[in-house]
Amino acid sequence: MKPSTLLHFLDDILGELQDSLSLIEERMEKVLESQKRNGGINPTNSTTEDELLERVQNLHIIQVRLHEQHAFLKKEEPEPLEDPFLRKVQSLFELRMADPVFHVAEFCEALQLSRSQLGRKIKAATGHTPALYFRALRIRKARELLKTTDLPIKEVAYAVGFTDPSYFTKVFTKEGGVPPSQMRK
């Protein structure tokens, strides 16, 4: 699977999870209100209030984690790289960032790691999956290019490894809160 396809797929899943969380929270509130109106007994649902509250709390924890991952992606300034492994990963990634055919398998081969080793090491060093980490690097580089060059947005998208400029705009806007066209204003 191409990295851009995988990122698009992961974005879709994240959006669906957030939508599901909102619907579940609304449903939980309705059930709790119904139980209060019926004296704590809801003949159509045997779930207790404590169970519902526990579910809502678990969903809230998931929502916080998702929010933290997005906050990581929105940081403009990269954190200083003290870890030699991360320095190596980032330098290799930056060299090949614009290459749309540079896949994870080639990346692992260049680092002499298996796919699972790469995932574990990046997760341990950053707290994020390789996909999120690499996307954050792409978005940061795109911000830098938009602020320091006059390249068209389409060219910036290609320069940071996106093969579809409209998808780049969607991801950039979602992660940064503003579309790429407004970064230059």
DOGU-873477 format. One line per field, with one value per atom (N, C-alpha, C, O): x, y, z; atom name. Coordinates in Angstrom, 3 decimals. Each point is the difference from the previous one (the first is absolute). Layout:
# residues N
c1: [X:...] $
c2: [Y:...] $
c3: [Z:...] $
name: [CA:...] $
***
This chain:
# residues 185
c1: [0.854:-0.854:0.897:0.966:-1.296:0.788:-0.162:-1.059:2.123:-0.110:-1.146:-0.694:0.486:-1.072:-1.369:-0.912:0.771:-1.252:-0.223:-1.114:2.181:-0.097:-0.375:-0.853:1.477:-0.321:-1.453:-0.690:0.230:-1.388:-0.934:-0.998:1.328:-0.784:-0.039:-1.065:2.225:0.066:-0.785:-0.658:0.716:-0.785:-1.490:-0.748:0.324:-1.407:-0.420:-1.069:1.913:-0.316:-0.101:-0.918:1.863:-0.016:-1.280:-0.609:0.206:-1.235:-1.218:-0.901:0.886:-1.113:-0.029:-1.074:2.251:0.048:-0.540:-0.744:1.113:-0.478:-1.501:-0.690:0.170:-1.449:-0.720:-1.032:1.586:-0.606:-0.006:-0.981:2.073:0.085:-1.093:-0.646:0.438:-1.047:-1.381:-0.805:0.538:-1.303:-0.196:-1.090:2.148:-0.100:-0.235:-0.820:1.527:-0.203:-1.428:-0.603:0.048:-1.383:-0.958:-0.935:1.178:-0.858:0.078:-1.017:2.205:0.184:-0.782:-0.649:0.714:-0.732:-1.504:-0.699:0.196:-1.422:-0.412:-1.061:1.904:-0.298:-0.026:-0.895:1.873:0.040:-1.229:-0.580:0.181:-1.197:-1.231:-0.867:0.800:-1.130:-0.051:-1.069:2.241:0.030:-0.422:-0.681:1.071:-0.404:-1.514:-0.643:0.075:-1.453:-0.774:-1.086:1.651:-0.687:0.424:-0.192:0.753:0.395:1.198:0.122:0.762:1.199:-0.218:0.940:-2.170:-0.281:-0.389:-0.915:1.614:-0.314:-0.240:0.954:-2.205:-0.302:0.677:0.201:0.148:0.620:1.507:0.648:-0.063:1.455:0.346:-0.357:1.057:0.325:1.335:0.457:0.178:1.281:-0.196:-0.917:1.791:-0.097:0.653:0.778:-1.119:0.566:1.517:0.711:-0.208:1.439:0.707:1.072:-1.686:0.591:0.036:0.986:-2.054:-0.046:1.040:0.675:-0.549:1.004:1.411:0.852:-0.611:1.314:0.287:1.119:-2.125:0.166:0.308:0.885:-1.617:0.236:1.415:0.682:-0.245:1.361:1.045:0.994:-1.212:0.932:0.038:1.065:-2.225:-0.054:0.692:0.650:-0.798:0.665:1.524:0.716:-0.228:1.443:0.482:1.059:-1.830:0.357:0.021:0.900:-1.887:-0.076:1.211:0.557:-0.143:1.169:1.251:0.825:-0.681:1.167:0.030:1.053:-2.210:-0.067:0.356:0.694:-1.184:0.303:1.503:0.574:0.064:1.440:0.771:0.989:-1.431:0.673:-0.124:0.955:-2.121:-0.174:0.792:0.508:-0.399:0.808:1.449:0.688:-0.215:1.365:0.196:1.037:-2.032:0.123:-0.047:0.551:-1.197:-0.153:1.193:0.076:0.851:1.146:0.785:0.317:-0.014:0.744:1.489:0.666:-0.145:1.423:0.280:-0.580:1.462:0.307:0.747:0.764:-1.003:0.699:1.461:0.298:0.624:1.402:0.219:-0.516:1.286:0.235:1.242:1.122:-1.329:1.115:0.309:1.129:-2.114:0.147:0.717:-0.500:1.655:0.727:-0.823:0.103:-0.912:-0.851:-0.978:-0.154:-0.507:-0.952:0.686:-0.560:1.769:0.750:0.241:-0.150:0.526:0.255:-1.286:-0.003:-1.080:-1.295:-0.422:-0.388:0.467:-0.445:0.867:-0.528:1.836:0.860:-0.264:-0.048:-0.123:-0.318:-1.364:-0.168:-0.793:-1.343:0.026:-0.645:1.383:0.072:0.669:-0.373:1.357:0.655:-0.955:0.068:-0.950:-0.872:-1.463:-0.863:0.569:-1.373:-0.795:-1.171:1.777:-0.718:-0.198:-0.777:1.448:-0.080:-1.285:-0.104:-0.878:-1.274:0.088:-0.919:2.003:0.132:0.901:0.319:0.084:0.820:-0.934:-0.674:0.642:-0.930:0.667:1.219:-2.034:0.491:1.024:0.977:-1.199:0.940:1.397:0.996:-0.920:1.292:0.596:1.214:-2.056:0.437:0.608:1.065:-1.752:0.496:1.321:0.922:-0.843:1.232:1.160:1.104:-1.338:1.051:0.467:1.172:-2.091:0.355:0.421:0.411:-0.520:0.330:-0.840:0.513:-1.814:-0.959:-1.182:-0.295:-0.378:-1.252:-1.089:0.179:-1.289:-1.122:-0.481:-0.274:0.174:-0.481:1.022:-0.378:1.671:1.028:-0.072:0.078:-0.227:-0.108:-1.200:0.110:-1.242:-1.205:0.189:-0.386:0.974:0.218:0.965:-0.224:1.301:1.002:-0.545:0.245:-0.974:-0.575:-1.068:-0.065:-0.762:-1.047:0.628:-0.493:1.583:0.661:0.644:-0.013:0.570:0.705:-0.934:0.294:-1.430:-0.875:-1.367:-0.685:0.296:-1.337:-1.050:-1.196:1.638:-0.920:0.394:1.148:-2.105:0.271:0.885:0.050:0.645:0.814:-0.826:0.465:-1.681:-0.837:-0.269:0.122:-0.490:-0.252:1.280:-0.010:1.099:1.275:0.428:0.400:-0.486:0.409:-0.936:0.444:-1.736:-0.929:0.314:-0.059:0.393:0.363:1.234:0.067:0.903:1.200:-0.354:0.531:-1.419:-0.423:-0.705:0.280:-1.187:-0.761:0.927:-0.142:1.082:0.960:0.842:0.219:0.251:0.801:-0.851:0.489:-1.741:-0.900:-0.193:0.020:-0.209:-0.129:1.247:-0.078:1.222:1.268:0.101:0.377:-0.710:0.060:-0.996:0.305:-1.494:-1.010:0.419:-0.299:0.988:0.421:1.252:0.182:0.682:1.304:0.175:0.997:-1.940:0.139:-1.263:-1.011:1.085:-1.168:-0.529:-0.726:1.092:-0.468:-1.520:-0.605:-0.018:-1.450:-0.336:0.826:-2.007:-0.422:0.133:0.382:-0.696:0.105:1.439:0.221:0.744:1.409:0.458:0.808:-1.326:0.325:-0.523:0.690:-1.892:-0.579:0.908:0.292:0.146:0.889:1.348:0.579:-0.089:1.318:0.035:1.054:-2.197:-0.029:-0.584:-0.262:0.061:-0.365:-1.457:-0.369:-0.482:-1.403:-0.154:0.564:-1.319:-0.197:-1.276:-0.213:-0.628:-1.260:-0.080:-0.171:0.293:-0.030:-1.289:0.036:-1.165:-1.246:-0.012:-0.510:1.062:0.109:0.982:-0.229:1.308:0.958:-0.700:0.179:-0.971:-0.720:-0.946:-0.107:-0.574:-0.928:0.746:-0.420:1.525:0.775:0.617:-0.042:0.610:0.648:-1.011:0.286:-1.460:-1.044:-0.476:-0.204:0.031:-0.463:1.026:-0.370:1.631:1.041:0.392:0.294:-0.290:0.465:-1.092:0.273:-1.502:-1.100:-0.245:-1.053:2.018:-0.159:0.461:0.887:-1.483:0.442:1.393:0.408:0.310:1.342:0.044:0.994:-2.042:-0.024:0.068:0.479:-0.947:0.018:1.326:0.216:0.658:1.285:0.894:0.906:-1.140:0.859:-0.510:0.705:-1.882:-0.570:0.478:-0.383] $
c2: [-1.179:1.179:1.238:0.079:0.874:1.228:0.794:-0.041:0.777:0.800:1.006:0.198:0.441:0.997:-0.668:0.573:-1.783:-0.734:-0.398:0.098:-0.549:-0.388:1.202:-0.115:1.264:1.197:0.411:0.379:-0.458:0.336:-0.960:0.425:-1.712:-1.009:0.276:-0.069:0.384:0.282:1.260:0.041:0.983:1.211:-0.312:0.512:-1.365:-0.371:-0.741:0.262:-1.185:-0.750:0.939:-0.119:1.056:0.942:0.834:0.222:0.234:0.767:-0.816:0.499:-1.773:-0.871:-0.250:-0.040:-0.128:-0.208:1.220:-0.139:1.314:1.215:0.150:0.402:-0.722:0.065:-1.017:0.306:-1.521:-1.045:0.395:-0.225:0.811:0.429:1.011:-0.088:1.039:1.004:-0.649:0.325:-1.245:-0.678:-0.836:-0.022:-0.668:-0.832:0.869:-0.342:1.460:0.893:0.522:0.075:0.291:0.469:-1.109:0.243:-1.456:-1.132:-0.282:-0.276:0.347:-0.240:1.031:-0.341:1.587:1.046:-0.258:0.180:-0.601:-0.292:-1.177:0.029:-1.063:-1.164:0.404:-0.405:1.203:0.448:0.831:-0.164:1.055:0.805:-0.896:0.210:-1.203:-0.926:-0.782:-0.199:-0.244:-0.750:0.887:-0.467:1.715:0.910:0.215:0.023:0.134:0.190:-1.238:0.112:-1.293:-1.260:-0.547:-1.183:2.021:-0.450:-0.939:-0.872:1.048:-0.830:-1.313:-0.782:0.513:-1.264:0.311:0.782:-1.397:0.155:-1.396:-0.752:0.389:-1.371:-0.407:-1.192:2.135:-0.347:-0.105:-0.459:0.873:-0.033:-0.342:0.730:-1.849:-0.431:0.558:-0.389:1.282:0.580:0.944:0.821:-0.951:0.869:1.343:0.159:0.793:1.344:-0.030:0.704:-1.515:-0.106:-0.540:0.476:-1.480:-0.546:1.040:0.115:0.632:1.048:1.075:0.457:-0.055:1.001:-0.510:0.751:-2.018:-0.586:0.006:0.293:-0.616:0.023:1.414:0.196:0.771:1.387:0.431:0.675:-1.069:0.354:-0.648:0.634:-1.888:-0.671:0.682:0.167:0.218:0.706:1.361:0.454:0.176:1.288:-0.173:0.837:-1.920:-0.277:-0.170:0.511:-1.225:-0.178:1.340:0.271:0.563:1.320:0.847:0.693:-0.735:0.755:-0.481:0.810:-2.118:-0.541:0.457:0.370:-0.397:0.471:1.483:0.435:0.324:1.428:0.235:0.881:-1.668:0.132:-0.311:0.667:-1.671:-0.329:1.143:0.316:0.302:1.131:1.216:0.760:-0.568:1.107:-0.195:0.966:-2.200:-0.309:0.399:0.555:-0.838:0.316:1.496:0.461:0.307:1.434:0.832:1.188:-1.787:0.762:0.546:-0.729:2.002:0.606:-0.255:-0.284:0.382:-0.196:-1.437:-0.501:-0.168:-1.364:-0.017:0.910:-1.953:-0.143:-0.321:-0.661:1.125:-0.310:-1.515:-0.695:0.216:-1.431:-0.386:0.195:-0.745:-0.460:-1.459:-0.453:-0.268:-1.418:-0.186:0.464:-1.129:-0.195:-0.788:0.239:-1.170:-0.760:0.932:-0.078:0.961:0.936:0.957:0.346:0.088:0.871:-0.720:0.578:-1.849:-0.790:-0.189:0.149:-0.476:-0.185:1.287:-0.015:1.123:1.269:0.421:0.474:-0.636:0.410:-0.861:0.521:-1.828:-0.866:0.359:0.056:0.184:0.355:1.305:0.105:0.880:1.293:-0.136:0.690:-1.577:-0.213:-0.578:0.348:-1.221:-0.709:0.423:-0.639:1.696:0.439:0.226:-0.372:0.967:0.359:-1.189:0.098:-1.206:-1.170:-0.772:-0.640:0.690:-0.671:-1.525:-0.673:0.118:-1.457:-0.543:-1.189:2.043:-0.435:-0.571:0.740:-2.060:-0.691:-0.380:0.087:-0.504:-0.372:-1.126:-0.017:-0.919:-1.122:0.512:-0.479:1.434:0.579:0.796:0.002:0.656:0.770:-0.945:0.271:-1.372:-0.996:-0.599:-0.210:-0.059:-0.559:0.969:-0.415:1.691:1.004:0.118:0.276:-0.486:0.069:-1.357:-0.109:-0.924:-1.368:-0.449:-0.554:0.811:-0.401:-0.685:0.236:-1.087:-0.561:1.055:0.988:-1.213:0.937:0.141:1.108:-2.231:0.059:0.668:0.715:-0.942:0.666:1.515:0.760:-0.335:1.432:0.589:1.050:-1.720:0.480:0.102:0.998:-2.017:0.005:1.103:0.689:-0.524:0.998:1.423:0.839:-0.564:1.340:0.251:1.089:-2.080:0.136:0.256:0.828:-1.541:0.178:1.385:0.608:-0.115:1.284:1.199:1.042:-1.181:1.158:-0.153:0.989:-2.222:-0.244:-0.053:-0.053:0.066:0.017:-1.070:-0.442:0.043:-0.988:0.627:1.224:-2.043:0.551:0.845:1.037:-1.481:0.757:1.412:0.970:-0.854:1.329:0.827:1.200:-1.845:0.706:0.532:1.157:-2.006:0.425:1.071:0.928:-1.057:1.026:1.343:1.049:-1.089:1.234:0.627:1.218:-2.044:0.525:0.628:1.051:-1.694:0.544:1.360:0.950:-0.882:1.238:1.122:1.143:-1.461:1.012:0.527:1.205:-2.116:0.413:0.845:0.982:-1.351:0.767:1.407:0.968:-0.838:1.338:0.832:1.170:-1.808:0.703:0.474:1.144:-2.012:0.375:1.095:0.904:-0.987:1.025:1.362:1.033:-1.032:1.268:0.577:1.218:-2.070:0.485:0.009:0.525:-1.092:-0.015:0.524:0.234:-0.055:0.407:-1.149:0.221:-1.434:-1.161:-0.074:0.292:-0.681:-0.217:-1.140:-0.879:0.907:-1.009:-1.404:-0.939:0.810:-1.287:-0.522:-1.181:2.053:-0.395:-0.322:-0.904:1.645:-0.287:-1.389:-0.776:0.461:-1.325:-1.094:-0.980:1.147:-0.994:-0.048:-1.074:2.218:0.068:-0.726:-0.474:0.384:-0.683:-1.413:-0.641:0.162:-1.401:-0.316:-1.174:2.177:-0.262:-0.110:0.803:-1.787:-0.161:0.675:0.140:0.275:0.647:1.343:0.029:1.088:1.318:0.281:0.688:-1.199:0.265:-0.769:0.504:-1.711:-0.749:0.701:0.056:0.470:0.764:1.175:0.231:0.503:1.152:-0.440:0.666:-1.780:-0.522:-0.347:0.393:-1.128:-0.411:1.216:0.115:0.784:1.190:0.836:0.457:-0.262:0.785:-0.689:0.651:-1.946:-0.753:0.060:0.178:-0.323:-0.034:1.394:0.191:0.759:1.329:0.998:1.062:-1.391:0.903:1.073:0.638:-0.442:0.978:-0.651:-0.854:1.252:-0.558:0.515:1.063:-1.791:0.416:1.385:0.712:-0.328:1.316:1.140:1.081:-1.290:1.046:0.071:0.932:-1.908:0.003:1.131:0.422:0.063:1.049:1.396:0.978:-0.861:1.324:0.555:1.108] $
c3: [0.000:0.000:0.000:0.758:-1.609:-0.075:1.294:0.626:-0.218:1.225:-0.058:0.997:-2.152:-0.081:0.144:0.595:-1.141:0.131:1.451:0.515:0.141:1.404:0.861:0.880:-1.121:0.780:-0.214:0.946:-2.191:-0.305:0.747:0.581:-0.602:0.695:1.500:0.613:-0.011:1.434:0.354:1.040:-1.886:0.237:0.007:0.833:-1.779:-0.059:1.271:0.551:-0.090:1.216:1.192:0.811:-0.701:1.103:-0.016:1.046:-2.211:-0.119:0.405:0.674:-1.097:0.361:1.507:0.600:0.017:1.452:0.743:0.971:-1.423:0.661:-0.166:0.937:-2.128:-0.217:0.881:0.598:-0.523:0.819:1.465:0.708:-0.258:1.395:0.318:1.044:-1.932:0.222:0.067:0.872:-1.799:-0.002:1.256:0.572:-0.140:1.204:1.223:0.851:-0.750:1.138:0.037:1.071:-2.241:-0.055:0.442:0.763:-1.249:0.369:1.505:0.636:-0.082:1.437:0.810:0.989:-1.408:0.713:-0.062:0.997:-2.160:-0.137:0.887:0.623:-0.569:0.837:1.465:0.742:-0.321:1.397:0.345:1.073:-1.978:0.232:0.096:0.848:-1.719:0.004:1.308:0.578:-0.118:1.265:1.171:0.913:-0.930:1.085:-0.026:1.050:-2.241:-0.127:0.448:0.569:-0.829:0.318:1.365:0.282:0.542:1.328:-0.018:0.860:-1.838:-0.071:-0.714:-0.145:-0.313:-0.679:-1.436:-0.261:-0.644:-1.411:-0.553:-0.198:-0.053:-0.412:-1.311:-0.232:-0.617:-1.285:0.110:-0.941:2.068:0.131:1.443:0.924:-0.741:1.343:0.492:1.075:-1.820:0.383:1.183:0.010:0.982:1.168:-0.280:-0.941:1.784:-0.156:0.160:-0.717:1.654:0.205:-1.239:-0.372:-0.264:-1.222:-1.106:-0.728:0.610:-1.019:0.259:-0.922:2.182:0.338:-0.288:-0.477:0.765:-0.276:-1.500:-0.420:-0.379:-1.459:-0.498:-0.832:1.344:-0.402:0.388:-0.772:1.972:0.430:-0.899:-0.352:-0.021:-0.907:-1.366:-0.593:0.110:-1.278:0.105:-0.942:2.085:0.199:-0.022:-0.551:1.148:-0.015:-1.433:-0.365:-0.450:-1.405:-0.716:-0.795:1.078:-0.627:0.383:-0.852:2.108:0.454:-0.723:-0.424:0.283:-0.708:-1.450:-0.519:-0.132:-1.386:-0.089:-0.919:1.890:0.024:0.189:-0.639:1.514:0.220:-1.270:-0.305:-0.437:-1.249:-0.990:-0.708:0.653:-0.921:0.469:-0.824:2.129:0.513:-0.395:-0.332:0.363:-0.423:-1.457:-0.365:-0.462:-1.417:-0.268:-1.000:1.873:-0.221:0.463:-0.311:1.044:0.491:-1.184:-0.940:0.995:-1.103:0.123:-0.995:2.187:0.210:0.397:0.963:-1.695:0.410:1.322:0.319:0.428:1.268:-0.292:-0.994:1.853:-0.240:0.048:0.875:-1.828:-0.083:0.770:-0.468:1.650:0.809:-0.296:0.190:-0.646:-0.283:-1.343:-1.025:1.009:-1.264:-1.025:-1.203:1.687:-0.918:-0.719:-1.219:1.980:-0.629:-0.951:-1.039:1.379:-0.923:-1.320:-1.076:1.177:-1.202:-0.806:-1.222:1.911:-0.665:-0.700:-1.168:1.893:-0.576:-1.182:-1.006:1.104:-1.111:-1.238:-1.113:1.296:-1.130:-0.583:-1.218:2.088:-0.463:-0.795:-1.043:1.530:-0.698:-1.365:-0.949:0.850:-1.288:-1.037:-1.179:1.619:-0.925:0.098:-0.602:1.342:0.254:-1.283:-0.069:-0.929:-1.223:-0.931:-0.950:1.188:-0.866:0.294:1.046:-1.954:0.274:-0.024:0.467:-1.000:-0.041:1.110:0.016:0.893:1.138:1.055:0.716:-0.630:0.889:1.316:0.148:0.785:1.318:-0.094:0.748:-1.661:-0.141:-0.366:0.543:-1.444:-0.383:1.157:0.204:0.530:1.166:1.041:0.556:-0.307:0.964:-0.481:0.789:-2.073:-0.559:0.171:0.352:-0.595:0.140:1.450:0.258:0.688:1.424:0.557:1.155:-1.990:0.398:1.199:0.973:-1.076:1.030:-0.662:-1.171:1.934:-0.502:0.173:0.713:-1.367:0.090:1.447:0.462:0.249:1.383:0.920:0.928:-1.179:0.806:-0.186:0.965:-2.221:-0.283:0.739:0.633:-0.715:0.681:1.502:0.608:-0.007:1.454:0.415:0.995:-1.764:0.384:-0.133:0.867:-1.935:-0.179:1.061:0.571:-0.308:1.024:1.372:0.766:-0.457:1.291:0.107:1.070:-2.161:0.031:-0.052:0.587:-1.291:-0.196:0.661:0.257:0.014:0.526:-1.092:0.286:-1.543:-1.137:-1.009:-0.045:-0.748:-1.039:-1.071:-0.122:-0.649:-1.086:-0.980:-0.473:0.175:-0.942:0.517:-0.748:2.027:0.574:0.070:-0.272:0.636:0.102:-1.375:-0.125:-0.898:-1.341:-0.554:-0.676:0.963:-0.466:0.673:-0.641:1.936:0.700:-0.636:-0.165:-0.190:-0.667:-1.350:-0.359:-0.377:-1.304:0.166:-0.731:1.695:0.214:0.474:-0.434:1.315:0.470:-1.152:-0.122:-0.722:-1.152:-0.949:-0.559:0.377:-0.866:0.552:-0.761:2.092:0.609:-0.284:-0.373:0.561:-0.224:-1.452:-0.253:-0.693:-1.416:-0.345:-0.777:1.355:-0.282:0.546:-0.601:1.735:0.612:-0.650:-0.010:-0.532:-0.464:-1.510:-0.496:-0.246:-1.457:-0.649:0.663:-1.961:-0.780:-0.855:-0.969:1.331:-0.751:0.043:1.031:-2.142:0.038:0.975:0.248:0.280:0.979:-0.584:0.698:-1.964:-0.675:0.066:0.266:-0.505:0.037:1.427:0.210:0.757:1.411:0.345:0.660:-1.098:0.268:-0.562:0.684:-1.915:-0.610:0.717:0.168:0.248:0.653:1.336:0.424:0.239:1.301:-0.097:1.018:-2.247:-0.184:-0.197:-0.015:-0.136:-0.295:-1.512:-0.744:0.293:-1.442:-0.487:-1.204:2.136:-0.344:0.728:1.219:-1.954:0.649:0.768:1.020:-1.482:0.730:1.325:1.000:-0.986:1.248:0.945:1.208:-1.756:0.799:0.674:1.196:-1.957:0.551:1.111:1.030:-1.239:1.011:1.295:1.088:-1.213:1.179:0.684:1.225:-2.011:0.553:0.780:1.106:-1.683:0.654:1.277:1.024:-1.091:1.166:1.132:1.161:-1.483:1.023:0.483:1.180:-2.072:0.363:0.324:0.559:-0.904:0.296:-1.055:-0.011:-0.867:-1.083:-1.297:0.015:-1.137:-1.281:-0.377:0.467:-1.291:-0.387:-0.638:0.144:-0.839:-0.662:1.004:-0.341:1.572:1.003:0.779:0.775:-0.981:0.705:-0.486:0.719:-1.900:-0.566:0.320:-0.250:0.784:0.264:1.308:0.378] $
name: [N:CA:C:O:N:CA:C:O:N:CA:C:O:N:CA:C:O:N:CA:C:O:N:CA:C:O:N:CA:C:O:N:CA:C:O:N:CA:C:O:N:CA:C:O:N:CA:C:O:N:CA:C:O:N:CA:C:O:N:CA:C:O:N:CA:C:O:N:CA:C:O:N:CA:C:O:N:CA:C:O:N:CA:C:O:N:CA:C:O:N:CA:C:O:N:CA:C:O:N:CA:C:O:N:CA:C:O:N:CA:C:O:N:CA:C:O:N:CA:C:O:N:CA:C:O:N:CA:C:O:N:CA:C:O:N:CA:C:O:N:CA:C:O:N:CA:C:O:N:CA:C:O:N:CA:C:O:N:CA:C:O:N:CA:C:O:N:CA:C:O:N:CA:C:O:N:CA:C:O:N:CA:C:O:N:CA:C:O:N:CA:C:O:N:CA:C:O:N:CA:C:O:N:CA:C:O:N:CA:C:O:N:CA:C:O:N:CA:C:O:N:CA:C:O:N:CA:C:O:N:CA:C:O:N:CA:C:O:N:CA:C:O:N:CA:C:O:N:CA:C:O:N:CA:C:O:N:CA:C:O:N:CA:C:O:N:CA:C:O:N:CA:C:O:N:CA:C:O:N:CA:C:O:N:CA:C:O:N:CA:C:O:N:CA:C:O:N:CA:C:O:N:CA:C:O:N:CA:C:O:N:CA:C:O:N:CA:C:O:N:CA:C:O:N:CA:C:O:N:CA:C:O:N:CA:C:O:N:CA:C:O:N:CA:C:O:N:CA:C:O:N:CA:C:O:N:CA:C:O:N:CA:C:O:N:CA:C:O:N:CA:C:O:N:CA:C:O:N:CA:C:O:N:CA:C:O:N:CA:C:O:N:CA:C:O:N:CA:C:O:N:CA:C:O:N:CA:C:O:N:CA:C:O:N:CA:C:O:N:CA:C:O:N:CA:C:O:N:CA:C:O:N:CA:C:O:N:CA:C:O:N:CA:C:O:N:CA:C:O:N:CA:C:O:N:CA:C:O:N:CA:C:O:N:CA:C:O:N:CA:C:O:N:CA:C:O:N:CA:C:O:N:CA:C:O:N:CA:C:O:N:CA:C:O:N:CA:C:O:N:CA:C:O:N:CA:C:O:N:CA:C:O:N:CA:C:O:N:CA:C:O:N:CA:C:O:N:CA:C:O:N:CA:C:O:N:CA:C:O:N:CA:C:O:N:CA:C:O:N:CA:C:O:N:CA:C:O:N:CA:C:O:N:CA:C:O:N:CA:C:O:N:CA:C:O:N:CA:C:O:N:CA:C:O:N:CA:C:O:N:CA:C:O:N:CA:C:O:N:CA:C:O:N:CA:C:O:N:CA:C:O:N:CA:C:O:N:CA:C:O:N:CA:C:O:N:CA:C:O:N:CA:C:O:N:CA:C:O:N:CA:C:O:N:CA:C:O:N:CA:C:O:N:CA:C:O:N:CA:C:O:N:CA:C:O:N:CA:C:O:N:CA:C:O:N:CA:C:O:N:CA:C:O:N:CA:C:O:N:CA:C:O:N:CA:C:O:N:CA:C:O:N:CA:C:O:N:CA:C:O:N:CA:C:O:N:CA:C:O:N:CA:C:O:N:CA:C:O:N:CA:C:O:N:CA:C:O:N:CA:C:O:N:CA:C:O:N:CA:C:O:N:CA:C:O:N:CA:C:O:N:CA:C:O:N:CA:C:O:N:CA:C:O:N:CA:C:O:N:CA:C:O:N:CA:C:O:N:CA:C:O:N:CA:C:O:N:CA:C:O:N:CA:C:O:N:CA:C:O:N:CA:C:O:N:CA:C:O:N:CA:C:O:N:CA:C:O:N:CA:C:O] $
***
